[in-house]
């Protein structure tokens, strides 16, 4: 259980947005947000395999 919290804390530290970025993100549709998430996951998995 502690590992999950540690992982969450690390992710939380990595995900920092400016006020303007936050406003832009709030304008996105659910589908657009999912595409952004999936593209980031793909980038991360590609960089770990290289």
C-alpha positions in Angstrom: 0.0 0.0 0.0 2.9 2.4 0.8 4.3 1.8 -2.7 1.1 3.0 -4.4 1.2 6.2 -2.3 4.8 6.8 -3.1 4.1 6.3 -6.8 1.2 8.7 -6.6 3.4 11.3 -4.9 6.0 11.0 -7.6 3.4 11.4 -10.4 1.8 14.3 -8.5 5.2 16.1 -8.4 5.8 15.5 -12.1 2.4 16.9 -13.1 2.6 20.6 -12.6 0.6 23.1 -14.7 0.6 26.8 -14.9 -2.7 28.7 -14.5 -3.0 29.2 -18.2 -2.3 25.5 -19.0 -4.9 24.5 -16.4 -7.5 26.8 -18.0 -6.8 25.3 -21.5 -7.0 21.8 -20.1 -10.4 22.5 -18.6 -11.7 23.5 -22.0 -10.9 20.1 -23.5 -13.5 17.4 -24.0 -13.3 14.0 -22.4 -12.1 12.4 -25.6 -9.3 15.0 -26.1 -8.1 14.4 -22.5 -8.0 10.7 -23.1 -6.0 11.2 -26.3 -3.5 13.3 -24.4 -3.2 10.8 -21.6 -2.7 7.9 -24.1 -0.1 9.8 -26.1 1.9 10.6 -22.9 1.7 6.9 -21.8 2.9 5.9 -25.3 5.8 8.3 -25.1 6.8 7.1 -21.6 6.6 3.4 -22.6 8.7 4.1 -25.7 11.4 6.0 -23.8 11.7 3.2 -21.3 12.1 0.5 -23.9 14.9 2.4 -25.8 
